Amino acid sequence: MPPAHTDTSTAAVTAAVDTSATARLATGLRRGLKLHGMGPVLGLVLLCIAGTLLNSDFASVDNAMNLLTRTAFIGIIAVGMCFVIISGGIDLSVGSMAALIAGSVILFMNAMAPAVGSPVLVVALGMGFAVLLGAVFGLAHGLLITKGRIEPFIVTLGTLGIFRAYLTYFANGGAITLDNALSDVYSPVYYASLLGVPIPVWVFAVVALLGALILNRTAYGRYVQAIGSNEQVARYAAVDVDRIKVITYVLLGVCVGIATLLYVPRLGSASPTTGLLWELEAIAAVIVGGTALKGGAGSITGTVVGAVLLSVISNILNLTSIISVYLNAAVQGFVIIAVAFMQRARR
Amino acid sequence: MNNRRTLFRTAIALAALVAGGAALAQNKVTMGVSIPAATHGWTGGVVYWANRTKGELEKQYPGMTVIVKTAGSATEQANQVQDLQTANKIDTLVILPFESAPLTKPVAQVKSKGVFVTVVDRGLTDPSAQSAYVAGDNPGFGKVAGEYIGKQLGGKGNVVVLRGIPTVIDNQRVDAFNAVLKAQYPDVKVLDAKHGNWNRDDAFKVMQDYLTRFKQIDAVWASDDDMAVGVQKAIEQAKRTDIKLVLGGAGSKEYIKKVMDGDKIVTADVTYSPSMIADAMKLTAEARVKGTTMPATTIIPSVLITKENAAKYYEPASPF
């Protein structure tokens, strides 16, 4: 039996009425999901209207592209984070992980450059290395959590410190900078556009689309939701819970790797402040997007909207100067809570 | 009888010990150095300079021991200060406090036990908790930057400012910068000042948004070399040619190199060197060994680095 994974209230009501329960459940589900997505979308629309009123440049194509490009990092990580949170887990280490991957990849590419003649090949190898490293870190998390039976919160709290400390160690407290020749070859990955849309935005779109397909159209996606909804029931239903969980962390690691390979060409360097608090931004994007922190239910569309919404707030604050610069974080906090409230009211 | 002899012997031994101790104290200094861990470029530089100076001092003054400890938070640093006093038996402490308020009490306590305390850069909330204070010149940092930008623009133009993490230091710098422009270059207009938090990524975003918002920017006061990296990338991406000058600060080796090599946009830098920890350690060591008094306050001036003097400040081995 498929475990109910939407609002418990809707599910309970529909289950009580026995006649044509399936049909009712289906409509209930659809309505629930539809309204679910309304909070963040409504919030985003309101913010965009406010932004345009405050500064006409807000609605310009250039600004929109800047905004989407800078959202790509957090957005891609948030897609992976969405899986982990839906399965009932959490990952606090993604910011540090991104920083360590960025640093390691730069060191790797700088070391490879003299041995391998072609800079293009070096960059390609570096990109592959970033994704591989992410997958390995994710696998380590997954195994520690499932086989090691340690709370995800604890495991990733531990690696949060470990990853950043190693980056600081490799950087000797300063910055790790990419070789200039490599930087020139690599920079189009961030700065170039395809059909007028910057590459990171394309990558973000593809990752989000794949994420949505995996979550909603595959058996794996259903298992993830089932585990988050009720792990015991999923276990009884012969779902290989450990394997599914490990894969969610590997997926997240891969997402962090992809985000990093887009991040490195932006500044061509990694320092101990790289990716600071990204974990909280990614988690905020997922939660603002309507995914339950306790797991079980969530959507990729919501997550994408959530991530864009967070960037829009800081963008508007930068484009205007009506609010004291000391209150930026407060404005972000107010909007996050307001959006979450809109969601709750509509549930 | 026997007892009395023992007592007598003990007294002699004690006297010898005290005399010996006093003799030792004249040249044997145990210095604890407590600094924040290398979490960003500037503190990375502080750690580098502290370790380097430890070696120099121990060579220069035989018998001197220098113990360098780095802390990741104010609490950790407070614990370390305590440990240095109780376990390592330091008689001299050079400390760059993580935060002013939480470290005032622990440092005051160490000082009350007879330890000589030199506080560096970030002050304590109660100056009586320190024996000496060595710091960078924050108002000077803003003033020198303001004077340079005003002069380079010929007294007329639009400037955007990137601020650091909201702190007293940042306020002092920005206030001094604004004051100089207002007094000497009233036609230089500061379009806006936002926080880039001494962080490359934040500076990149803030600069992108400045570029969207302002069609004509003549100069950027990035106020920090880390932030200048992000600023320059944003300008490159937007392909803007109106910006004639990006002025960072703190004197990182990359930016000093740029100034040395005659970069078109980065023509100068303003020092606020992490090597001030080295100055503080050297001044303190000298005063302790020679028994001279150290000035209560030593301000290390912020100076302008230009192509002419850049080589003097270039330190390739430093991580910053």
Interface residues (C-beta under 8 A of the other chain):
Chain A: N55 D57 S60 D62 N63 N66 R70 T168 A171 N172 G173 G174 A175 T177 Y191 R266 L267 S269 S271 P272 T273 T274 L276 S314 N315 N318 L319 S321 V325 Y326 N328
Chain B: A37 A38 T39 H40 G41 T43 G44 G45 V47 Y48 R163 P166 D192 A193 K194 H195 W198 N199 R200 D201 F204 K205 V206 Q208 D209 Y210 T212 R213 D226 V229 G230 K233 Q237 A238 E254 S318 P319 F320
